[in-house]
Amino acid sequence: MLRFVVFLMAMVTLSGILVLLALTLPLGLNNATGVIGSVAIGTALAIPVSIIVAKAMMGNQA
């Protein structure tokens, strides 16, 4: 359960940062494809981040 909660928090944070970057930087990504791609990349990055953070939070309990 802890990993899922950490995953949701990491996903929202990383996706939000990437969407903000896609919309503000002059890279030509300020369309639906850029936003959807940013969310997909943020979700993919959140998986390993959530595993690492959850393991660190649990310590030797697992």
ABEGO torsion letter per residue (X at the ends): XAAAAAAAAAAAAAAAAAAAAAAABBAGABBAAAAAAAAAAAAAAAAAAAAAAAAAAAEAAX
